[in-house]
Amino acid sequence: MIIPPSAMLIIYSFVAEQSVGEMFLAGVVPGILLAVAYVGSPSG
């Protein structure tokens, strides 16, 4: 999954003892940037 919450993000939040909501907010911008990069990249 590109946009959180992904399973790894939730597991990491428990291991790092951080809020899942805060981890979600921290992952939104990188997820959107990755999605834009995938859509904008040449396909071959």
C-alpha positions as CSV (number, residue, x, y, z in Angstrom):
1,M,0.0,0.0,0.0
2,I,1.3,3.4,-0.9
3,I,-1.0,5.6,1.2
4,P,-1.1,4.7,4.9
5,P,-2.3,3.1,7.0
6,S,-0.4,0.1,5.8
7,A,0.1,-2.9,8.0
8,M,3.8,-2.1,8.4
9,L,3.0,1.5,9.5
10,I,0.7,0.2,12.2
11,I,3.2,-2.5,13.4
12,Y,5.9,0.1,13.5
13,S,3.8,2.5,15.5
14,F,3.3,-0.2,18.2
15,V,7.0,-1.1,18.2
16,A,8.1,2.6,18.4
17,E,5.3,3.3,21.0
18,Q,3.9,6.1,18.9
19,S,0.3,7.1,18.1
20,V,-1.1,5.4,15.0
21,G,-2.8,8.7,14.1
22,E,0.4,10.6,14.2
23,M,2.1,7.9,12.1
24,F,-0.7,8.2,9.6
25,L,-0.3,11.9,9.4
26,A,3.4,11.6,9.0
27,G,3.0,9.2,6.1
28,V,0.4,11.0,4.0
29,V,2.8,13.4,2.2
30,P,5.4,10.8,1.4
31,G,2.7,8.5,0.2
32,I,1.2,11.1,-2.1
33,L,4.7,12.0,-3.5
34,L,5.3,8.3,-4.2
35,A,1.9,8.0,-6.0
36,V,2.7,11.0,-8.1
37,A,6.1,9.7,-8.9
38,Y,4.7,6.3,-10.0
39,V,2.0,7.9,-12.2
40,G,4.5,10.4,-13.7
41,S,7.2,7.9,-14.5
42,P,7.6,6.6,-18.0
43,S,6.3,3.1,-18.4
44,G,9.0,1.5,-20.4
